[in-house]
Amino acid sequence: MADTEELTVETRLAPLAAEAADMPSAEQEAALRPSGERYLNREVSWLDFNARVLVQAEQADLPLLERAKFLAIFANNLDEFFQVRVAGLKDQVAADVGIPSPDGRTAGQQLQEVRTTLLGLVERHVAAYREVATALVDHGIEVVRIDEVGEAQRAALDRVFQDRIFPVLTPLAVDPSHPFPYISNLSLNLAVIVADPHTGQRRFARVKVPPLLPRFVAVPDPGSDGNGNGAGDRAGSRSTFVPLEQLIAVHLERLFPGMEAVEHHVFRVTRNADLTLEDEEAEDLLALVEIELRRRRFGRAVRVEVEPSMSDEVRELLVRELELHPDDLYDVAGPLDLSGLFALYGLDRPDLKDPPHVPAVPRRLMASDDEPLDIFAVIRERDVLVHHPYESFAASVEVFIQQAALDPDVLAIKQTLYRTSSDSPIVKSLIRAAERGKQVAALVELKARFDEQANVAWARALEEAGVHVVYGLVGLKTHSKTALVVRQEPDGIRRYVHIGTGNYNSKTASTYEDLGLLSCDPDLGADLTDLFNLLTGYSRQTRYRRILLAPTTLRSRIVELIEAEAEVARGGRPGRIVFKLNSLVDPKVIEALYRASNAGVEIDLIVRGICCLRPGVPGLSDAIRVKSLVGRFLEHSRIYAFGGGAFGGGERPVRYLIGSADMMPRNLDRRVEVCVQIDDPEARKRLAEVIEANLADDRLSWTLGPDGRWTQVHPAQGAAGGCNAQVFLTERAQRRARRRREEPVDPAELGVQGSGRLHR
């Protein structure tokens, strides 16, 4: 078998060897490396990212409720990973798909590596929870077992159970006349073994923990109203909680009167939740998505989480009835579903959280005492680059759409909506604009994963208001973040645009780091007009003036720009590339970066999540460095920068692109994505500042080694606390709001030289 595998690898690499005949020896050697040495595995790389999130929960210097929040984020991330990525791998195994991943692993091998990695992460997650929960006790917040509650409080909890929980419970028996019940996705359940006291016969029953009730039930204190509403949540008072499933478990006799509950165990099921949409054949995509959402509830099970104390009898029953493999069962030595910790984070305890973040209002977008803001006049003066959450989303992007909806000179508004908040001011503005007789078109992406239900609801509300609602192109998701406003002005029609890296979502804009460009450049206006005609009508438009569009030109243009830097380096001049993005997976882009590295281009990649490129490998990626920032704000913007010996300097001007696309096959081949080149000098300075801050950071950063291991960066010895990019950019935004002119970035402030503002 080993000889066969070696022959297969040699055969697969033979064409590459022929192509490499004229390459320099280093490039030839690099091209002949097995795929496992060229690429890191996507799934393992994602798990490494979630491990970096978990480290935030393990950091003793973070406020306790911030640590609890990161525990909840880790749990949420893992749920989605199983629902989509693990489900996809299991589908490949079931279909006997033999095509390996770019790093050479089969689906089965990836599943095994995922499980091995996860076993350690789950243990760390539980250990971090116990540490945080123990520390919270000293601050008056306590999650206790039901048997640790005092007699008076237990009586009050019994009333809570009787009044608010018992009426909504439905025990389901399993016997010859009752088949094993359907266990819904992400549901928390009790597996109960009951025995007939007369015959001794044992039966299995399932009790679903109602998902609409609080995950942790407040234990009433003497000053409460008996329903837990008086449980204090301010500094100086105490808040005690019990897990909901434990409160149910101690009242099982109420659910099975006359029977003896001999054992009970908590378990939780995760199912395949990735929609399968054959939209090429769909006459009504809206109806199809609604059907598939109902089907999602019945997706195949991919994981079951259980308590370690669960008996072999119940384990075997669950594995058999859920049609799982024993490896799909995960022991969790703590409360299941720690996403419920978001409720604890919601407590009014500012002493246990980061100081509140108040985004700055860009000075150019501030209203004066004499007259209100005219955002169109501001944009006509020159482009506006906004940086969230450091700068206010409400005072920039939302104001842009709100003023367009109310302005009598605005004739039309067109916008893409991928994910938006449940009470979206932007959607309300679009409805208001339609009601005022303006032409309004909204491309609502119904296939935005896990936001499908919300987008269906928004689509119906928009349609009822008279908005022209479309659902995108067949076979593609529309992921671009674009808005077009058409306005009648004294000198004729003028078009205003917004092109961003993040969604039109006011909630995520407060925690996701993103960029957006507001402009009335005629070429950009013409480009977005053509784009919306493509999205809403029939068009084969492929050439644009200033934007790059996936799936047509984006990848090829990015590769061209990489190759151009390589040519510069081969000619003896310094070549430079910096990417800031969420994920780097696409093999064609990775190979172009490898070639540029071998040509001598200095490359820095700031990758928040998945990175399949191996940096620092001799002969392959010597000149490539990869880092990741994980902190208070989720790094979400995409910046692609080419040229210049140093950003803000160097002999050649830097070319900056921002947009919605990561370098992944799904973004470049199966989504509509938009990137735009930034030409405004002040905006370019801002992007240089963002890049320099990210490169200088040594407080939130991790670096990736050639072996695929991530190492946490620590401040240089002697530095007074290190360089925190997010703190620096927060302070820069606040200072910028107070000054009339943009300030160039000072390298000293970034911790590059001496001590500065970031050293704290």
Disulfide bonds with the S-S distance in Angstrom:
none
